[in-house]
Every structure is written in C-alpha cells, then in structure tokens.
Amino acid sequence: MISWLLLESAAGERGLPWRDDFLSPRERQHLERLRFPRRRQEWWLGRYAAKVLLSRAEPTLAARPFSAVEILPEGGGAPVAFVDDEPLPGVLSISHRAGLAFVAWQPAGGELGVDVELVEPRPSSFETDYLTAQEQEALTRVPDSQRALAVTLFWSLKEAALKALRQGLRLDTRQVEVNLPELGTGGQAWQSCVVINPALSRRWQGYWRGWGKAVLTVVTDLKEPQLEQVGYLVATESGWQ
Ligand SMILES: CC(C)(COP(=O)(O)OP(=O)(O)OC[C@H]1O[C@@H](n2cnc3c(N)ncnc32)[C@H](O)[C@@H]1OP(=O)(O)O)[C@@H](O)C(=O)NCCC(=O)NCCS
C-alpha cells in the first residue's frame, strides 16, 4: 500500500495561508535558515502536505498535533518522519513544483520516490544530456503530439527513482532507465511502467498519471501496490478548501 496526497496553492507559489504552528521547533529553525521566498514556500507546502498525509494514513497519529510529527532531512536530503524523537517506520517522499506538493507514504518501508513535473517542451539537448540511448530511441516512436509528455515522464520517473535510492541528482540520470509502454490518452488513471538500474541489477515498479498540466510519478520496490489517495487540499490565503 502507498498512500498519497496532493496539496495545491490556489495562487501558485504565493497566497499560502501562512502559519507555522504545525512545525516543531527544529523544523522552524530549518525554515528560518531557508533564505529564498520560493524555497521557503515549497518547503512549507511539502511539510504541510506530508503532515496531513501521515495523520490520515497512520491511525496512531490521527489524534496527535501536527507539531508532534517532525519531518527532518537526513544527510542526503531525503525526508524522514519522527514521532517522539523516534523514526516512524515507513518511507516518505516529497515533491513540489509550481504551487503543487505531491507526497506519498509507504508504511512497509523499502524504497519509494515521487515527483511532480509540469509537462512542457524541452530542447533536444535535454534528451541527449539526460536520457539513455534506449530512451532516446523509444522517443523516435512517440508521435510529436505526445513528445513533451514522454520526455517529461522519462525525466520525472528518473527523479522519482533517484529519490527512491535516496541519492537524488548526485547520480547520473542515465544510470536509471525507464521503459514506458504506449502512452495512450495520458489520462487521470495511474498507468504502470518499469524502471531499471542495470549497474545495480535493480528493477522497480513505476506509476504515472496526469494532473492538469502536470504529471505525478511514483517509483517503488513494492510489487503491484495499491495507490490510495488520502486527500486533495487547496490552500487559499484565507484557509483551506
Ligand atoms: C532530490 C532532488 C532530485 C529533487 O529535486 P527537485 O526536482 O528540484 O525537487 P522536488 O520538489 O521534486 O523534490 C524535493 C524534495 O526531494 C526530497 N529529497 C531531497 N534530497 C533527496 C534525496 N537524496 N533522496 C530522496 N529525496 C530527497 C526532499 O524532501 C525535497 O523537498 P524538501 O527539501 O522541501 O523536503 C534534488 O534536490 C537532489 O538531487 N538533491 C540531492 C543533491 C543535492 O543536494 N544537490 C545540490 C544541488 S546540485
């Protein structure tokens, strides 16, 4: 089982119902160290989304205040949830982009990474710089109308896989390879694919779906997990809808 939630800021990266009472003292210190407004806002969105997710997915947390759950970065930046100073068993992944925060929780532990990306055209140098030869070859069979979607999916699934490995872009994106089946209409249902790391002889299950102008991607070591949405929140300056 993987639980996921999406939080959307109605006014993009501005106009959040700013408050910090859901943060622990250590989280507030972390936030204070972030200097750039955009980074502060995306961190805020990701933390709030993750705390709503955990309170809905973990019954033991339902009655605890959000500030009792701390989400702190480990050395490499991957988020870890703590309750009463103990790591919460399970694996959390966070992504944010253009006022959207996409978060997922895999209580069984293991490997999980998520990503949200806007579907937009990218220069052909992007493909040669970041995609494997096999992924570039697969693109030759994609109709022009779906090329931006396919390139975005390759990139997003790679980022999700590199997060599942808890490495992020410290690793070359060509070390993981995405095997995308035909894209179909690219609709709102989850579609599956396979992501591999040939050097490590590793294989993960990948999932993707559209969300407005964005795609959501999930990479996991679980076989055929259930993906359960536990919420969709819209933040406005005056509160939540
Ligand atoms: C992980 C990474 C690929 C995400 O990049 P991104 O597309 O800009 O951002 P996303 O919104 O999709 O994801 C960001 C979230 O990924 C998570 N994350 C960061 N590093 C991670 C890692 N090593 N493994 C798993 N998750 C990670 C964090 O939760 C982060 O959000 P937060 O800092 O607000 O908690 C990128 O930040 C990275 O490679 N970081 C590690 C290397 C690094 O620090 N490089 C410095 C800049 S080159």
The ligand as an ORCA input file, in Angstrom:
! r2SCAN-3c Opt
* xyz 0 1
  C      16.199     15.197     -4.777
  C      16.242     16.143     -5.968
  C      16.455     15.333     -7.232
  C      14.895     16.877     -6.022
  O      14.937     17.901     -6.919
  P      13.717     18.816     -7.421
  O      13.086     18.236     -8.623
  O      14.268     20.170     -7.546
  O      12.678     18.889     -6.271
  P      11.376     18.091     -5.842
  O      10.433     19.133     -5.378
  O      10.877     17.100     -6.824
  O      11.902     17.255     -4.587
  C      12.421     17.919     -3.484
  C      12.284     17.023     -2.295
  O      13.006     15.804     -2.514
  C      13.393     15.318     -1.246
  N      14.802     14.962     -1.340
  C      15.877     15.777     -1.332
  N      17.013     15.053     -1.435
  C      16.635     13.765     -1.507
  C      17.350     12.541     -1.618
  N      18.686     12.498     -1.654
  N      16.640     11.397     -1.677
  C      15.294     11.393     -1.614
  N      14.554     12.536     -1.509
  C      15.228     13.697     -1.461
  C      13.163     16.409     -0.217
  O      12.020     16.073      0.562
  C      12.898     17.617     -1.062
  O      11.970     18.527     -0.531
  P      12.264     19.366      0.822
  O      13.713     19.719      0.779
  O      11.350     20.522      0.735
  O      11.931     18.404      1.926
  C      17.397     17.159     -5.836
  O      17.084     18.099     -4.838
  C      18.690     16.500     -5.456
  O      19.274     15.813     -6.252
  N      19.137     16.670     -4.224
  C      20.332     15.955     -3.733
  C      21.610     16.507     -4.300
  C      21.829     17.909     -3.898
  O      21.563     18.327     -2.796
  N      22.342     18.652     -4.817
  C      22.521     20.046     -4.583
  C      22.127     20.796     -5.819
  S      23.020     20.163     -7.201
*
